[in-house]
Amino acid sequence: MSYGSTTHTAGAACRPAIRPGWSPVTIALMVLGFVVFWPLGLAMLAYILWGDRLPGLAREARAQWDANPVRRGFETGMSRNTGNAAFDDYRNRELGRLEEERARLDRMRAEFDDFLSELRRARDQEEFDRFMANRGRGPVGDET
């Protein structure tokens, strides 16, 4: 049996060459991972130690998520009605008010960015004018 390739046997399922567990290939990959970039070596070590549990962990996590009541809130979003008309109206008014406030803040931010760019342009112009005025007064470098 070779560790470097997938083994094929007539009538048997294919087994991957890199399996969780301590083998020459996994040890070599772990060492190489630590040499190249230490998180890769750490990931390979975790795969060696706990890789055989990965399919079960994914199934268990999915089952816990499906059983969690918070899941429904994420999947349906906040736009659903609560059944209380007064609260739903209040919520819609507040969400509209917050959206208007956000748009107002976005406009203010754009105005401030314009102000800063104009300020930078004016400062650059002032520095350039000062450079041009001082250019002929004294030796800045060898201009022969």
C-alpha positions as YAML, in Angstrom:
chain: A
units: angstrom
residues:
- id: 1
  name: MET
  ca: [0.00, 0.00, 0.00]
- id: 2
  name: SER
  ca: [1.31, 3.42, -0.95]
- id: 3
  name: TYR
  ca: [0.80, 6.50, 1.21]
- id: 4
  name: GLY
  ca: [1.28, 8.89, -1.69]
- id: 5
  name: SER
  ca: [-1.69, 7.87, -3.82]
- id: 6
  name: THR
  ca: [-5.25, 6.73, -3.55]
- id: 7
  name: THR
  ca: [-5.57, 2.96, -3.28]
- id: 8
  name: HIS
  ca: [-7.88, 1.21, -5.70]
- id: 9
  name: THR
  ca: [-9.07, -2.31, -5.17]
- id: 10
  name: ALA
  ca: [-11.56, -4.12, -7.35]
- id: 11
  name: GLY
  ca: [-14.99, -3.84, -5.72]
- id: 12
  name: ALA
  ca: [-13.75, -1.69, -2.82]
- id: 13
  name: ALA
  ca: [-14.37, 1.98, -2.19]
- id: 14
  name: CYS
  ca: [-11.57, 4.49, -2.77]
- id: 15
  name: ARG
  ca: [-9.80, 5.62, 0.35]
- id: 16
  name: PRO
  ca: [-7.97, 8.94, 0.37]
- id: 17
  name: ALA
  ca: [-4.21, 8.82, 0.89]
- id: 18
  name: ILE
  ca: [-4.29, 11.59, 3.50]
- id: 19
  name: ARG
  ca: [-6.41, 10.33, 6.37]
- id: 20
  name: PRO
  ca: [-6.64, 11.56, 9.96]
- id: 21
  name: GLY
  ca: [-4.08, 9.79, 12.08]
- id: 22
  name: TRP
  ca: [-0.34, 9.52, 12.37]
- id: 23
  name: SER
  ca: [1.20, 8.36, 9.12]
- id: 24
  name: PRO
  ca: [4.43, 9.37, 7.35]
- id: 25
  name: VAL
  ca: [2.46, 11.53, 4.89]
- id: 26
  name: THR
  ca: [0.49, 13.42, 7.55]
- id: 27
  name: ILE
  ca: [3.58, 13.95, 9.69]
- id: 28
  name: ALA
  ca: [5.52, 15.25, 6.69]
- id: 29
  name: LEU
  ca: [2.67, 17.61, 5.76]
- id: 30
  name: MET
  ca: [2.44, 18.84, 9.33]
- id: 31
  name: VAL
  ca: [6.19, 19.56, 9.51]
- id: 32
  name: LEU
  ca: [6.09, 21.22, 6.08]
- id: 33
  name: GLY
  ca: [3.13, 23.30, 7.22]
- id: 34
  name: PHE
  ca: [5.02, 24.51, 10.30]
- id: 35
  name: VAL
  ca: [8.05, 25.35, 8.15]
- id: 36
  name: VAL
  ca: [6.06, 27.28, 5.52]
- id: 37
  name: PHE
  ca: [3.47, 29.03, 7.71]
- id: 38
  name: TRP
  ca: [2.83, 27.91, 11.29]
- id: 39
  name: PRO
  ca: [-1.01, 28.06, 11.11]
- id: 40
  name: LEU
  ca: [-0.89, 25.47, 8.32]
- id: 41
  name: GLY
  ca: [1.08, 23.12, 10.55]
- id: 42
  name: LEU
  ca: [-1.35, 23.74, 13.37]
- id: 43
  name: ALA
  ca: [-4.30, 23.03, 11.07]
- id: 44
  name: MET
  ca: [-2.67, 19.79, 9.95]
- id: 45
  name: LEU
  ca: [-2.09, 18.78, 13.57]
- id: 46
  name: ALA
  ca: [-5.76, 19.43, 14.34]
- id: 47
  name: TYR
  ca: [-6.73, 17.34, 11.30]
- id: 48
  name: ILE
  ca: [-4.50, 14.50, 12.45]
- id: 49
  name: LEU
  ca: [-5.98, 14.55, 15.95]
- id: 50
  name: TRP
  ca: [-9.66, 15.30, 15.26]
- id: 51
  name: GLY
  ca: [-10.14, 14.85, 11.50]
- id: 52
  name: ASP
  ca: [-12.10, 11.63, 11.87]
- id: 53
  name: ARG
  ca: [-14.75, 13.53, 13.87]
- id: 54
  name: LEU
  ca: [-15.34, 16.30, 11.28]
- id: 55
  name: PRO
  ca: [-18.37, 14.75, 9.50]
- id: 56
  name: GLY
  ca: [-20.05, 14.06, 12.84]
- id: 57
  name: LEU
  ca: [-19.30, 17.57, 14.10]
- id: 58
  name: ALA
  ca: [-20.90, 19.12, 11.04]
- id: 59
  name: ARG
  ca: [-24.02, 16.96, 11.45]
- id: 60
  name: GLU
  ca: [-24.28, 17.79, 15.15]
- id: 61
  name: ALA
  ca: [-23.84, 21.53, 14.53]
- id: 62
  name: ARG
  ca: [-26.55, 21.48, 11.85]
- id: 63
  name: ALA
  ca: [-28.93, 19.57, 14.14]
- id: 64
  name: GLN
  ca: [-28.35, 22.06, 16.98]
- id: 65
  name: TRP
  ca: [-28.92, 24.99, 14.63]
- id: 66
  name: ASP
  ca: [-32.14, 23.46, 13.30]
- id: 67
  name: ALA
  ca: [-33.41, 22.97, 16.87]
- id: 68
  name: ASN
  ca: [-32.51, 26.52, 17.96]
- id: 69
  name: PRO
  ca: [-35.44, 28.98, 18.10]
- id: 70
  name: VAL
  ca: [-33.12, 31.89, 17.22]
- id: 71
  name: ARG
  ca: [-32.73, 30.36, 13.75]
- id: 72
  name: ARG
  ca: [-36.24, 31.39, 12.77]
- id: 73
  name: GLY
  ca: [-35.41, 35.01, 13.57]
- id: 74
  name: PHE
  ca: [-32.37, 34.92, 11.29]
- id: 75
  name: GLU
  ca: [-34.18, 33.19, 8.45]
- id: 76
  name: THR
  ca: [-37.33, 35.33, 8.45]
- id: 77
  name: GLY
  ca: [-35.58, 38.62, 9.18]
- id: 78
  name: MET
  ca: [-36.94, 41.59, 11.05]
- id: 79
  name: SER
  ca: [-39.59, 42.53, 8.47]
- id: 80
  name: ARG
  ca: [-42.27, 40.17, 9.71]
- id: 81
  name: ASN
  ca: [-45.30, 41.43, 11.60]
- id: 82
  name: THR
  ca: [-45.69, 40.70, 15.27]
- id: 83
  name: GLY
  ca: [-49.47, 40.63, 15.17]
- id: 84
  name: ASN
  ca: [-49.74, 43.80, 17.25]
- id: 85
  name: ALA
  ca: [-50.72, 46.59, 14.84]
- id: 86
  name: ALA
  ca: [-49.74, 49.41, 17.21]
- id: 87
  name: PHE
  ca: [-46.26, 48.00, 17.72]
- id: 88
  name: ASP
  ca: [-45.80, 47.27, 14.01]
- id: 89
  name: ASP
  ca: [-46.77, 50.88, 13.16]
- id: 90
  name: TYR
  ca: [-44.38, 52.22, 15.80]
- id: 91
  name: ARG
  ca: [-41.56, 50.01, 14.55]
- id: 92
  name: ASN
  ca: [-42.13, 51.08, 10.94]
- id: 93
  name: ARG
  ca: [-42.14, 54.78, 11.94]
- id: 94
  name: GLU
  ca: [-38.92, 54.37, 13.93]
- id: 95
  name: LEU
  ca: [-37.21, 52.45, 11.14]
- id: 96
  name: GLY
  ca: [-38.21, 55.19, 8.69]
- id: 97
  name: ARG
  ca: [-36.89, 57.87, 11.05]
- id: 98
  name: LEU
  ca: [-33.61, 56.00, 11.46]
- id: 99
  name: GLU
  ca: [-33.26, 55.62, 7.69]
- id: 100
  name: GLU
  ca: [-33.81, 59.39, 7.26]
- id: 101
  name: GLU
  ca: [-31.19, 60.07, 9.95]
- id: 102
  name: ARG
  ca: [-28.75, 57.74, 8.21]
- id: 103
  name: ALA
  ca: [-29.30, 59.49, 4.88]
- id: 104
  name: ARG
  ca: [-28.77, 62.89, 6.58]
- id: 105
  name: LEU
  ca: [-25.51, 61.66, 8.12]
- id: 106
  name: ASP
  ca: [-24.37, 60.31, 4.74]
- id: 107
  name: ARG
  ca: [-25.01, 63.75, 3.18]
- id: 108
  name: MET
  ca: [-23.07, 65.44, 6.00]
- id: 109
  name: ARG
  ca: [-20.19, 63.02, 5.50]
- id: 110
  name: ALA
  ca: [-20.08, 63.79, 1.77]
- id: 111
  name: GLU
  ca: [-20.06, 67.55, 2.51]
- id: 112
  name: PHE
  ca: [-17.24, 67.11, 5.02]
- id: 113
  name: ASP
  ca: [-15.21, 65.04, 2.54]
- id: 114
  name: ASP
  ca: [-15.66, 67.82, -0.05]
- id: 115
  name: PHE
  ca: [-14.54, 70.39, 2.53]
- id: 116
  name: LEU
  ca: [-11.43, 68.37, 3.37]
- id: 117
  name: SER
  ca: [-10.49, 67.90, -0.27]
- id: 118
  name: GLU
  ca: [-10.87, 71.66, -0.88]
- id: 119
  name: LEU
  ca: [-8.77, 72.35, 2.22]
- id: 120
  name: ARG
  ca: [-6.04, 70.00, 0.96]
- id: 121
  name: ARG
  ca: [-6.15, 71.62, -2.48]
- id: 122
  name: ALA
  ca: [-5.78, 75.09, -0.93]
- id: 123
  name: ARG
  ca: [-2.89, 73.95, 1.26]
- id: 124
  name: ASP
  ca: [-1.16, 72.34, -1.72]
- id: 125
  name: GLN
  ca: [-1.64, 75.53, -3.75]
- id: 126
  name: GLU
  ca: [-0.18, 77.62, -0.90]
- id: 127
  name: GLU
  ca: [2.86, 75.34, -0.61]
- id: 128
  name: PHE
  ca: [3.38, 75.41, -4.35]
- id: 129
  name: ASP
  ca: [3.12, 79.22, -4.45]
- id: 130
  name: ARG
  ca: [5.64, 79.47, -1.59]
- id: 131
  name: PHE
  ca: [8.00, 77.13, -3.45]
- id: 132
  name: MET
  ca: [7.72, 79.17, -6.62]
- id: 133
  name: ALA
  ca: [8.34, 82.42, -4.69]
- id: 134
  name: ASN
  ca: [11.44, 81.01, -2.94]
- id: 135
  name: ARG
  ca: [12.77, 79.26, -6.01]
- id: 136
  name: GLY
  ca: [14.81, 82.14, -7.36]
- id: 137
  name: ARG
  ca: [16.00, 83.57, -4.02]
- id: 138
  name: GLY
  ca: [18.69, 81.18, -2.91]
- id: 139
  name: PRO
  ca: [20.59, 78.08, -3.93]
- id: 140
  name: VAL
  ca: [18.46, 75.04, -3.31]
- id: 141
  name: GLY
  ca: [20.80, 72.79, -5.26]
- id: 142
  name: ASP
  ca: [23.36, 73.00, -8.01]
- id: 143
  name: GLU
  ca: [21.59, 74.88, -10.80]
- id: 144
  name: THR
  ca: [24.60, 75.76, -12.94]
...
